[in-house]
Structures are given as structure tokens and as C-alpha cells.
Amino acid sequence: MVVIPNAQRREPKSDKLTDRNTTKRRPAVVISAAAFNAATGHIVAAMITSARTSVWGSDIPLTDLAAAGLPTPCVIRLKLFTLDAGLIVRTAGRLSPGDAAALTETLAATIVPQ
């Protein structure tokens, strides 16, 4: 689990209290292997969202929020992307073994080369 800049916000917004530019951040789960990340300087990740109004059939509810470092109920959404590893703001936590197994199972059922 990592925290990254929100790609949908192109312009930093002004923080009135400190007069510094801030960028909204969001959590993501890294799904690429450490060897790939080191060789390319990039990660492959899946979106983490608390969105309750739009549900995807492949959403994976996170059952151990404390381990993941998340304050509110969230799901892993298979909205996959690559990102320069240098843009990672910080590590948020880790998936619990059960959440990691659910993600692995869902990825194996979803990602099938054709």
C-alpha cells in the first residue's frame, strides 16, 4: 500500500493556512513484483477507493484497514495503472494475508492474456 498524488488533479490548490501548494493524495496497492519495480523505476498499481455509489463486480473489500493503513472502509478496484516510483509519497501499510489472497485470486480470474 502506497500513497500517491491524485492523477485527476492537474493543478495544485493553495493551502490558505500555510500559503503552500498542496496536491490531493490517494492510496493505491502495488501489484507489480519488486524486481520489475527496481528494473524499470515504475510500479503497476490498482486503485483504492471508498466510493460507495459506483460498484464494480471485481471490487475487493479490504477487511483489515489497520494493516493497510487506511482510516475508512475501502475497496481495491481493478483500475490498473503504471506510475513512476519516484512519485510515491510514502508507504501506507500492507495488505493482510487474507486481503492479499483475495486480490491475487481476483487478478488471476481477471487478467488473462488473449
C-alpha positions as CSV (number, residue, x, y, z in Angstrom):
1,M,0.0,0.0,0.0
2,V,1.4,3.4,-1.0
3,V,0.2,7.0,-1.1
4,I,0.4,8.7,-4.5
5,P,-0.6,12.1,-5.9
6,N,-4.1,12.1,-7.3
7,A,-3.7,12.0,-11.1
8,Q,-7.0,13.6,-11.7
9,R,-6.0,16.9,-10.1
10,R,-3.7,18.6,-12.5
11,E,-3.4,22.0,-10.7
12,P,-2.1,22.2,-7.1
13,K,-4.6,24.0,-4.9
14,S,-3.5,26.7,-2.5
15,D,-3.4,25.8,1.2
16,K,-4.7,29.0,2.8
17,L,-3.3,28.3,6.3
18,T,0.3,27.8,5.2
19,D,0.2,29.5,1.8
20,R,1.9,26.4,0.2
21,N,0.7,24.5,-2.8
22,T,-0.9,21.1,-1.9
23,T,-1.9,18.2,-4.0
24,K,-4.6,15.7,-3.1
25,R,-3.2,12.3,-2.4
26,R,-4.8,8.8,-2.6
27,P,-3.9,5.3,-1.6
28,A,-3.0,2.6,-4.1
29,V,-1.9,-1.0,-3.9
30,V,1.2,-2.0,-5.8
31,I,0.7,-5.2,-7.7
32,S,4.0,-5.5,-9.6
33,A,6.9,-7.5,-8.4
34,A,9.8,-5.8,-6.6
35,A,12.2,-7.0,-9.3
36,F,10.0,-5.3,-12.0
37,N,9.8,-2.1,-9.9
38,A,13.6,-2.0,-9.4
39,A,14.4,-2.7,-13.1
40,T,12.0,-0.2,-14.6
41,G,11.7,2.5,-11.9
42,H,7.9,2.2,-12.2
43,I,5.2,0.3,-10.4
44,V,1.9,-1.2,-11.6
45,A,-0.8,-0.4,-9.1
46,A,-4.5,-0.8,-8.5
47,M,-6.8,2.0,-7.3
48,I,-8.1,2.1,-3.7
49,T,-11.4,3.8,-3.3
50,S,-14.1,4.4,-0.7
51,A,-16.7,5.2,-3.4
52,R,-20.0,3.6,-2.4
53,T,-22.1,5.0,-5.3
54,S,-20.3,3.1,-8.1
55,V,-19.6,-0.6,-7.6
56,W,-17.6,-2.8,-9.8
57,G,-18.2,-6.6,-9.7
58,S,-14.5,-7.1,-9.2
59,D,-14.2,-4.8,-6.2
60,I,-12.3,-6.4,-3.3
61,P,-13.4,-5.1,0.1
62,L,-10.5,-4.6,2.5
63,T,-11.1,-6.4,5.7
64,D,-8.0,-5.3,7.7
65,L,-8.0,-1.5,7.5
66,A,-5.4,-1.1,10.3
67,A,-2.9,-3.3,8.5
68,A,-3.5,-1.4,5.2
69,G,-3.1,1.9,7.0
70,L,-6.5,3.2,5.9
71,P,-8.9,5.2,8.1
72,T,-12.2,4.3,6.4
73,P,-13.7,1.3,4.7
74,C,-12.3,0.9,1.2
75,V,-12.1,-1.5,-1.7
76,I,-9.4,-2.4,-4.2
77,R,-10.7,-1.6,-7.6
78,L,-9.1,-3.2,-10.7
79,K,-8.5,0.2,-12.3
80,L,-4.9,-0.5,-13.1
81,F,-2.1,2.0,-13.9
82,T,1.7,2.4,-14.1
83,L,3.4,5.2,-12.2
84,D,7.0,6.4,-11.9
85,A,8.1,5.0,-8.5
86,G,9.6,8.4,-7.7
87,L,6.1,9.8,-7.3
88,I,5.3,7.6,-4.3
89,V,4.7,9.9,-1.4
90,R,5.0,7.2,1.3
91,T,4.2,3.6,2.2
92,A,0.8,3.4,3.9
93,G,0.7,-0.2,5.2
94,R,0.4,-3.7,4.0
95,L,-2.4,-5.9,2.8
96,S,-3.4,-8.6,5.3
97,P,-2.8,-12.2,4.2
98,G,-6.5,-12.6,3.5
99,D,-6.8,-9.4,1.6
100,A,-3.7,-10.2,-0.5
101,A,-5.1,-13.7,-1.3
102,A,-8.4,-12.1,-2.4
103,L,-6.5,-9.7,-4.7
104,T,-4.3,-12.5,-6.1
105,E,-7.4,-14.6,-6.8
106,T,-9.3,-11.8,-8.4
107,L,-6.3,-10.8,-10.6
108,A,-5.8,-14.4,-11.7
109,A,-9.5,-14.6,-12.7
110,T,-9.5,-11.2,-14.5
111,I,-6.1,-10.8,-16.2
112,V,-6.0,-13.5,-19.0
113,P,-3.7,-12.9,-22.0
114,Q,-5.5,-13.5,-25.3
